[in-house]
Amino acid sequence: MMPGADESPWTAVVTNKPILNGHFVEHLMKADIGGGMIYEMRNLFGWDPETGRPVGVMLTNMDGGTALESRWVGARTQVILHSGIDGDLGVPYADHWVTKYEDDGFTMTIHRALGDGAPFLHISGQFRRVKDGGGQAGAAEASMAFGPPPPMMQKLAPLVGDYAVSGKLSPGPGAPDIRIVGHETVAAAMGNQVLSLHTTGGADGAPPTYEGQSYLYWNAADKCYKSFSMANSGEFHCQDANWDGDEALVFISAGRMGGVPTVIRGILEVDAERGITGIETQSLAGMGPLAKVFEARYSREE
C-alpha cells in the first residue's frame, strides 16, 4: 500500500523449486490483488562463484524486470534489496524485502521508500505450505498483462517461435571445435513484458546435455534490454543489449571468468520474416586477442 492509503487485501499461491540441476532456484507467485487483476512474479536466484555472492532477477507482468541483491541472514531469513523508478509516479524508489521461512511456510514484508520520503510498509503476507502440491503458480508464459508492452518489447515479437539450432563451440586455443545441435523456444512471457528463451542441446550425435534459460526485458532508465541467462552447468550471464540497425541485437557483458577479466559480445542476427537466423559469441579475456567462442545458425520450425 502507499503512504496514507487504506490496506488492500490480496491472496496468492507460490511455488518454489530448484531448476537447472539445482544450480538455481525459481520462485513463482500469482496474486489476486482485486479488481480482476492478477499480479505475477518470477524470481530467479543463483550463485556467482567469481564474486562469492548470490545473484538474482525479478520478472513481473507489471513492469518487466529488475536485478535483485539477495543475502541470507542466518539459515532461514532472506533479505532482498532492489531499486528503480516508479512507473506511475516517476520518482525513485528503494525496496527492503524480508522473507522468513518456517517449517510450514513463510512470512514476507516489503518496506518501500519513495523519493525523499521515509520508508513505509508496502506489502506484507503470510504463506502456508500446501501438502498435496495443489494450487501451484502457473507458467510465466500464461500471464495476463497490466497494460501494453513497451514499444521496444513489441520490436522483439518477430523472434517468437521454435527453432532448430546447429553450430560449433570453440573450447579454447588449440582445441578442436565441437559441433552442436539443439532446439530453442522463444516465447512472450509475463504479459508480454518479458521474452523467454529455453534452449536444449549438446554435441552432434550425442544425447542432449545442455539446458539453458534466458529472460530479456526493457530497462527504460538505462535505455537498453537487460538479459539474465542461466545454464544447467551453473553458468550465468547478466548482459545489456541494444539493436544495431534492425537486423542485429548486440549483447555485452563484462566480469571475470575463471578469475580472468573478460568481456563477452553476443550478436543475435534477426530477420523480420524468419525471426532469429544466427548467433555469434566473441570473448576478450585478459590481455588476449578477440576470439570467436560460439556460432550457430537458426532455422524456424513450422
N, C-alpha and C positions, 0 to 999 in steps of 0.2 A: 504494500500500500504506500501511497505518497504521504508526505507530511500534512497533517490536518484532515486527511480523508478517512472515511469510515472503513472498517475492516471488510474485506471481501472474502467470503468462504470459498474454498476450492477443494476438489478431490482429485486424486491421481493414482496411477499404477506405475510402478518402477520395476525394471528388470536389470539386474547387474550380472554380468557374466564375463569370464575370460575369453579372449579371442586370439587368433593367430598364434596357436601353440602356447597360449598363456603368457605371451610377451606383453600383451596389452589388456586393459580392462575396459569394457563398454558399459556405460550407464545410460539406459533409455528411460525417459519419463514421458508420460502422456497425461496432461492435467486438464480437467474441465474447469475453466475459470469463469463460467457463467455467460449468459447471453449467447449461447450457442457456439462459443469459441473454445477450441481445443488447442492448448499450448503444448508443443512437442519439443523435446530436448534430447540430444545425443551428446554425451560427454565421453571422450576417449582419453585414457591415461596410459603412459608408458614410462620407461626409464632411459635416461641418457647416460650411457657408460662413460662418455667422453668428459662430461662435466660432473657426473656423480649426483644428478638431481632428477626429480620427476619432470615429465613434460605432459602437456595436455591441451585439448581444444574443446570448446563448447560450440555445438551446432544447434540452431533453433529454426523453427518455421516462422519466427517473428522478424529476426534481423540477421540471418545468415550465421556468422560465426565470430569467435573471438578466442585468442590464446588465453590459456589459464596457467597461473602459478599455483602449484599444488604442493603442500607439505603435510607430513603426519606429525601430530603431537601425541606421543605415546603410540600405543598399538591400535587404538580404536577411534581416534579423533582426526579427521581430515580437515585441513584449513585451505581454502581456495581463495585466491585474490585475482580479480580482473577489473579492468577499467576501459573506458571508451567515451564516446559522445552519445548522449541520449538522443535517439532519433526523433522523438516527439518534441522535446524541449530545446534541443540544440545546445545543451550545456554538458560539460564533462561530468562523469560520474566515476565512483570507485566502489566496488562491492567487496565485502568481507563475509565469506561464506563458511560456516562451521557445520560439519556433519559428524554426529556422534553415533557410532554403531554399537548396538547391543546384540545379545543372542537372538532375540526375536524381532529385530527391526532396527530403525534408526530415527533420529530426530535431525531436523535441518533448520538453521536460522541464517538469514542473509540480512546484514546491515548495509545500507547504502548511504553514501554522501554525494549530494548534488551540488555542483558549483562550489561556492564558498560556504555552504550550509553545514550544519552539524549532522553526523550520522544518525540515521533513524532505522527502526525495524521495518524492513521492506517485505520480507517473506518469512513465514515460519510454518513448519509442518511436522507431523509425526507419521511414520510408516511402520506397518506391522507385516511380518513375513507371512506369505500365503503358502500353506503346507503342500497343497496339491499342484502348485505351479499355475493355477488359473489366473486369468486377468492380466496376462503379460502385455507389456507395452509393444505396440506394433512396429513394423519396419518403417524406417525414415522415408522410404520412397512413397509411402502411402499417406504422407502428411497433408493436411489441409493448409491453405495459405491464409495469412492475415491480410495480405494485400498483394499487388502485382510485384513480381521480382524486379530488382534494379535493372535498368537497360543493359548494363554490362553482363548480367547473368543471362538475359534474353539472347545476347550475342553468342552464348555457348550452346544454344538449342541445337544447331546442326551436328554437334558432337554426339548427341544421344543415340545409342544403338548398341548392337552386339558386333564384335569384330574378331576375326581370326588374325593372329599375330605371328609373324616369323621374322627372325633376325639373328644377330650374333652378339655375344658378350665377350669383351676382352678382359681376361682376369688380371693381366699385368704385363710389364715389359718382358719380351721373350717367350711368353706363354702363348700357346695356340688359342685361337678364338673358339668359343663354344657356340654351336648352333642351337638356337632355342625356338620353340614353338609354344603357342599358348592361346588364350582366349581372354577377351576383355569386354566387360559390360559397363557401359556408361549410361547413367540414369539421372534424371532430375530428382532431387530429394528435398525434404524439409520444406514443402510447399513451394518448390522451385527457387528457394533461397540458396541452395547448395547443389553442386554437381558431385555425384559419387562415381567412383571408378573402382571396379572389382576385377582383379587380374589373377589368373591361374596359368601355370605353365612349367616348363622345365627343358632339359636338354632334349634335342630331337631324337626320337626313338626310345626314350626312357619314360617311365611314369611321371606325371606332373609332381613336382616337389615344391614349387614356389606358389605362394598365395600372398597377394597384397591388396590393400585398400587405400584409396586416396580420396580426399574431400577438398573441393575447391569452392571458395566463396569470395565475394567482392568486399573490399575494405574501402569505404568511401573516404576515410580520413587520409589513408596512405595512397589513395588513387591507384590501387593495384589489386590483383587477385592474391589471396593467401591460400596456400596449399599445405595440407597435413597428410603425409604419406607414411604408411606402416607396412611391414612385411613379417611373415611368419618366422624369419630369422632373428627378429628383434630390431632390425634396421629401421630407421625412420628419418624423414627429412621434413623440415619446415621451409617452404620456399615462397618467394614473391614472384608474380607472373604478370606480364603485360603483352599486349598484341604488338607485333611488328608488322604493320600493314594488316591485311585481312586473312593472310594465309599462314601465319606462324605465330604461335603463342609461346613466348620465351620465359622459362623458369630460371631463377637464380637463387642459390643459397651459398652461405659461407660459414665455415666452422672448422672442427677438427675431425678427421677420420683416421683411426689408428694412431692418434696423437699428433698427426701431421696437419698443419693449417691447409685447408682445402676449399676451393671454390668449385661449385658444380653448376653447369649450364645445361638445361634441357630445352630442346627445340621441338615443339609439337607441330607437325605440319597438318593443315586443315584445308579441306575443300568444301565449298558451300553445298555441293550436292552429295559428295561421298563421305562427308564427315572427316574423321581422323584418317590420314593416309600414311603417316610415318612419324617416327620419333628418332632423335639423335641426342645422346648424352655425352658431354665432354667434361673432363676433370682437369683442374690445375692444382697440383699438390706440391706444397713446399716451394722449392726452387726449381722444380721440374718443368718440362715443357707441357703445353696443352696436349691432352691425349683424348682420343675418342674411346669411350669405355663401353658404349652400348648403342646399337642402332637396330631398328625394326621397321617392317612395312605392315600396314594395317589394311585389311580387306573386310568391308562391311558384310555381315551375314544377313540375308533376307529372311 
